[in-house]
Amino acid sequence: MNPKSEITVQELADRFLEEILEPGLNRPLGGVQENTTRLRIATACAYRRSLQRHILPTWGAFAVGDFEKPEILASVEKWFEWLRRSETNRGGLTPKSVRQLHLVMRRVFKSAVQWGYLGFNPFTERTAPKLTR
């Protein structure tokens, strides 16, 4: 196992926030966003909110390398299903919101691959939850 993959999802998210999201969020009130930022302000805010509200409370303590294990990925799939609004989870999220959480995880783990923490991104389009209920 890659020693770098022992960092936690929280540590990965902290780096992602600092290097990817914060440049788009740190601007003076009423200021113009620079063209060099990687994400639009609204997108960066939505990503940060998704991380803080849903992803990190559940997955923050896990090692990034754990997501290469099939049993962890199966747990993530069950989590996505649990998040959805259903007969047993009436206060759940809409399918579109669950898919957005997957998108955030895919983007964060894409950075993990780029930074050398993982050899592949476990959150590809192929693993995305479907929009139907």
Backbone bond lengths (Angstrom), bond angles and torsions (degrees), N, CA, C in turn:
res aa  C-N    CA-C-N  psi(-1)  N-CA   C-N-CA  omega(-1)  CA-C   N-CA-C  phi
1 M - - - 1.451 - - 1.535 108.80 -
2 N 1.292 115.41 140.21 1.456 122.87 178.10 1.539 108.97 -64.79
3 P 1.335 118.65 123.31 1.468 119.58 179.47 1.526 113.02 -58.09
4 K 1.316 117.23 -29.34 1.462 120.45 178.48 1.526 111.72 -65.78
5 S 1.336 116.88 -26.49 1.464 120.38 -176.22 1.522 112.33 -75.68
6 E 1.344 116.89 0.59 1.454 120.31 178.02 1.532 112.52 -83.12
7 I 1.327 117.81 -7.87 1.468 118.54 175.88 1.523 108.50 -65.02
8 T 1.314 115.58 154.32 1.463 119.20 -179.07 1.523 110.80 -83.92
9 V 1.301 114.84 164.28 1.466 120.47 175.16 1.532 108.94 -62.12
10 Q 1.322 117.24 -34.51 1.471 120.53 176.81 1.525 110.43 -60.75
11 E 1.333 117.24 -45.53 1.466 120.83 179.40 1.523 111.13 -65.35
12 L 1.321 116.39 -39.50 1.463 120.77 176.32 1.522 109.98 -62.57
13 A 1.330 116.38 -45.66 1.470 120.77 179.98 1.526 110.86 -63.16
14 D 1.327 117.13 -38.32 1.470 119.96 177.79 1.528 110.45 -60.52
15 R 1.320 116.71 -44.41 1.471 119.71 179.22 1.527 110.06 -66.52
16 F 1.323 116.89 -41.70 1.464 121.79 178.56 1.526 109.99 -59.78
17 L 1.337 116.41 -45.12 1.465 120.50 178.55 1.521 110.70 -60.92
18 E 1.321 116.01 -45.25 1.462 120.61 -176.65 1.528 112.68 -67.92
19 E 1.327 116.72 -44.46 1.463 119.72 -172.63 1.527 114.59 -92.83
20 I 1.310 116.97 -28.83 1.468 119.92 -175.33 1.528 111.64 -105.83
21 L 1.326 117.52 -49.03 1.467 119.96 -173.90 1.518 114.28 -84.24
22 E 1.323 117.06 -46.95 1.465 120.15 -173.87 1.530 114.27 -57.34
23 P 1.335 120.05 -39.37 1.475 117.48 177.97 1.529 113.06 -56.99
24 G 1.324 116.79 -30.76 1.460 119.77 178.23 1.507 113.63 -82.21
25 L 1.328 116.62 -19.94 1.464 120.67 -177.36 1.519 113.03 -94.99
26 N 1.318 117.47 -27.47 1.457 121.42 -176.95 1.530 110.95 -86.29
27 R 1.300 114.99 94.50 1.458 120.75 176.27 1.513 107.19 -149.72
28 P 1.313 117.93 153.12 1.468 119.35 -179.83 1.522 110.72 -66.32
29 L 1.312 115.82 149.24 1.457 121.45 178.39 1.523 109.24 -55.67
30 G 1.313 116.73 125.69 1.452 121.80 -178.82 1.514 113.27 81.87
31 G 1.332 116.27 -1.56 1.459 120.47 179.88 1.516 111.93 -75.35
32 V 1.290 115.86 168.48 1.455 122.45 -178.97 1.522 108.95 -98.25
33 Q 1.317 115.56 138.21 1.459 120.16 178.46 1.524 109.46 -71.85
34 E 1.325 115.72 134.00 1.459 120.29 178.71 1.526 110.46 -72.24
35 N 1.317 115.70 151.26 1.457 120.65 178.96 1.519 112.37 -71.04
36 T 1.335 118.29 -13.95 1.455 121.52 -177.97 1.526 112.76 -82.99
37 T 1.348 118.78 -10.09 1.456 120.06 179.44 1.518 109.47 -70.25
38 R 1.326 115.33 150.09 1.466 120.96 -173.78 1.525 113.50 -84.85
39 L 1.334 116.61 -27.78 1.460 120.89 -178.24 1.524 109.59 -132.91
40 R 1.320 115.61 150.50 1.456 119.72 173.76 1.521 109.33 -65.20
41 I 1.316 116.82 156.76 1.458 121.81 -177.79 1.527 110.84 -58.29
42 A 1.308 117.84 -47.42 1.466 120.99 -178.83 1.528 111.07 -61.68
43 T 1.321 116.79 -39.04 1.467 120.86 179.22 1.517 110.14 -66.78
44 A 1.317 117.16 -44.94 1.462 121.56 179.47 1.534 110.56 -60.96
45 C 1.319 117.49 -41.63 1.471 121.28 178.01 1.526 111.02 -63.64
46 A 1.319 116.88 -43.28 1.464 121.10 179.61 1.530 110.74 -64.75
47 Y 1.324 117.89 -41.07 1.466 121.25 178.08 1.528 110.14 -62.39
48 R 1.321 116.44 -47.18 1.463 120.19 -179.20 1.529 110.51 -60.81
49 R 1.319 116.78 -43.81 1.465 121.56 179.01 1.532 111.30 -62.16
50 S 1.327 117.54 -42.69 1.466 121.46 178.17 1.524 111.16 -62.17
51 L 1.319 115.88 -42.82 1.462 120.01 178.47 1.526 110.56 -62.68
52 Q 1.314 117.28 -48.98 1.461 121.47 -174.94 1.528 113.13 -69.35
53 R 1.315 117.37 -39.99 1.469 120.57 -174.40 1.518 114.18 -83.41
54 H 1.320 117.32 -35.98 1.463 119.31 -169.68 1.527 114.75 -122.18
55 I 1.310 117.10 -48.54 1.466 120.19 -169.64 1.528 111.91 -76.04
56 L 1.316 117.57 -53.77 1.472 120.01 -174.71 1.527 114.24 -67.38
57 P 1.338 120.05 -36.99 1.468 117.39 177.06 1.540 112.78 -59.84
58 T 1.306 117.20 -30.76 1.465 120.87 -178.71 1.517 112.61 -92.59
59 W 1.321 117.74 -43.74 1.466 121.53 -169.51 1.525 114.72 -112.65
60 G 1.322 118.80 -3.50 1.454 122.00 -173.99 1.519 115.75 -57.74
61 A 1.326 118.41 -33.93 1.467 121.74 -176.92 1.529 112.71 -84.27
62 F 1.315 118.17 -10.34 1.468 121.52 -179.53 1.514 110.28 -74.30
63 A 1.326 116.21 145.18 1.465 121.04 172.75 1.523 108.44 -71.64
64 V 1.309 116.04 143.12 1.465 120.73 179.17 1.527 110.28 -57.16
65 G 1.322 116.78 -39.41 1.467 121.19 -179.77 1.510 113.63 -62.89
66 D 1.344 118.36 -22.44 1.461 121.04 178.02 1.524 112.02 -60.60
67 F 1.326 116.43 -26.05 1.462 120.16 -176.28 1.524 112.81 -76.72
68 E 1.321 116.50 -1.48 1.465 120.45 171.54 1.527 110.87 -86.89
69 K 1.331 117.40 -8.16 1.464 122.73 -178.16 1.521 110.07 -89.13
70 P 1.327 117.41 131.46 1.475 120.27 -179.76 1.528 113.47 -57.49
71 E 1.327 117.96 -35.71 1.466 119.20 -178.16 1.526 111.96 -68.54
72 I 1.319 117.86 -32.30 1.468 120.52 176.86 1.525 109.42 -71.89
73 L 1.324 116.45 -42.95 1.468 119.14 178.24 1.526 110.94 -62.13
74 A 1.335 116.99 -35.76 1.466 120.04 176.26 1.527 110.03 -64.65
75 S 1.326 116.70 -38.03 1.467 120.50 177.10 1.521 111.08 -65.43
76 V 1.322 116.52 -37.95 1.467 120.40 178.18 1.524 109.59 -64.58
77 E 1.326 117.23 -43.32 1.468 120.41 178.47 1.521 110.67 -60.64
78 K 1.335 117.61 -41.52 1.468 121.14 177.67 1.528 110.24 -64.42
79 W 1.330 116.44 -37.99 1.462 120.94 178.03 1.517 110.59 -62.43
80 F 1.336 117.06 -44.98 1.465 120.33 177.67 1.528 110.26 -58.44
81 E 1.322 116.67 -43.24 1.465 120.45 179.23 1.531 110.73 -64.00
82 W 1.338 116.45 -41.36 1.451 121.09 -179.39 1.529 111.42 -64.08
83 L 1.328 116.66 -35.97 1.462 120.86 -178.71 1.529 112.71 -65.08
84 R 1.302 117.12 -27.29 1.463 120.80 -176.52 1.517 112.30 -68.41
85 R 1.293 114.53 147.54 1.454 121.38 174.64 1.529 108.38 -67.63
86 S 1.317 116.10 132.40 1.469 120.43 -179.87 1.522 108.84 -155.34
87 E 1.319 116.39 -175.78 1.468 120.95 177.74 1.525 110.93 -60.27
88 T 1.329 116.78 -36.92 1.460 120.30 -177.92 1.524 112.89 -92.76
89 N 1.326 117.51 -9.32 1.465 121.97 -178.84 1.524 108.78 -136.50
90 R 1.319 116.15 65.73 1.463 121.48 -174.92 1.525 113.14 -62.18
91 G 1.300 117.96 -26.48 1.456 121.08 178.91 1.518 113.10 -90.63
92 G 1.321 116.69 12.00 1.462 121.17 -177.02 1.518 113.02 -69.67
93 L 1.303 114.61 -175.39 1.459 122.11 -178.80 1.520 110.93 -91.99
94 T 1.307 115.70 159.38 1.455 120.03 174.76 1.534 108.97 -71.72
95 P 1.322 117.83 156.78 1.464 119.62 176.75 1.530 112.21 -55.14
96 K 1.333 117.25 -37.42 1.463 120.49 179.13 1.534 111.00 -63.05
97 S 1.321 117.73 -39.80 1.468 121.53 178.99 1.523 111.28 -66.97
98 V 1.327 116.65 -39.06 1.473 120.35 177.99 1.523 109.38 -64.81
99 R 1.313 116.45 -41.31 1.466 119.77 177.92 1.531 110.77 -63.78
100 Q 1.327 117.29 -35.26 1.466 121.20 176.99 1.533 110.64 -63.98
101 L 1.325 117.73 -40.02 1.465 120.88 176.49 1.529 110.55 -61.69
102 H 1.317 116.35 -39.94 1.469 120.11 176.60 1.526 109.96 -62.53
103 L 1.318 116.63 -41.93 1.466 121.22 179.03 1.530 110.96 -59.57
104 V 1.334 116.89 -42.75 1.468 120.63 178.82 1.529 109.47 -63.94
105 M 1.314 117.05 -45.29 1.472 119.49 179.31 1.530 110.62 -62.68
106 R 1.324 116.52 -39.45 1.467 119.92 178.64 1.522 110.67 -62.24
107 R 1.321 117.13 -41.35 1.470 120.90 -179.08 1.533 111.58 -69.70
108 V 1.326 117.29 -41.23 1.463 121.06 178.35 1.530 110.10 -64.53
109 F 1.331 117.16 -43.89 1.463 120.31 -179.20 1.529 111.86 -74.03
110 K 1.311 118.17 -23.22 1.467 120.58 171.38 1.524 109.09 -62.93
111 S 1.319 116.22 -41.75 1.466 120.44 176.13 1.525 110.44 -64.62
112 A 1.334 117.40 -37.29 1.465 120.68 178.27 1.527 110.93 -59.27
113 V 1.326 116.52 -39.22 1.468 120.90 177.43 1.526 109.48 -67.45
114 Q 1.321 117.05 -45.91 1.470 121.04 -179.89 1.522 112.09 -61.26
115 W 1.331 117.56 -33.83 1.462 122.01 -178.77 1.524 112.87 -88.01
116 G 1.330 117.48 0.59 1.459 121.12 175.29 1.516 115.88 85.45
117 Y 1.323 118.61 15.06 1.456 120.99 178.83 1.524 112.12 -81.48
118 L 1.319 116.40 -28.76 1.464 122.30 -178.42 1.526 109.93 -136.30
119 G 1.331 115.25 156.92 1.455 120.30 177.57 1.518 112.91 -87.40
120 F 1.331 116.91 -19.96 1.463 120.81 179.40 1.523 109.08 -151.90
121 N 1.319 115.58 160.68 1.462 121.40 179.06 1.530 108.42 -93.17
122 P 1.336 117.93 114.30 1.461 119.62 -179.86 1.529 113.58 -71.88
123 F 1.317 117.15 -13.29 1.466 121.03 -177.61 1.513 111.02 -105.53
124 T 1.305 115.43 66.23 1.461 120.33 177.78 1.528 109.32 -84.40
125 E 1.308 115.54 171.68 1.468 120.64 177.18 1.529 110.18 -57.28
126 R 1.298 115.54 -31.89 1.465 121.55 -178.59 1.536 111.79 -61.59
127 T 1.324 117.52 -29.17 1.470 120.76 -177.89 1.521 112.64 -96.18
128 A 1.319 117.65 4.42 1.471 120.92 -176.22 1.519 110.93 -68.29
129 P 1.339 117.07 139.92 1.462 120.18 175.25 1.528 110.22 -64.84
130 K 1.298 115.78 146.72 1.466 121.10 178.50 1.522 109.74 -76.55
131 L 1.317 116.92 153.42 1.466 121.49 -179.58 1.517 112.80 -77.24
132 T 1.304 118.07 -17.92 1.464 119.91 -179.69 1.513 110.14 -78.66
133 R 1.307 115.68 158.17 1.476 120.37 -178.79 1.477 111.16 -86.06
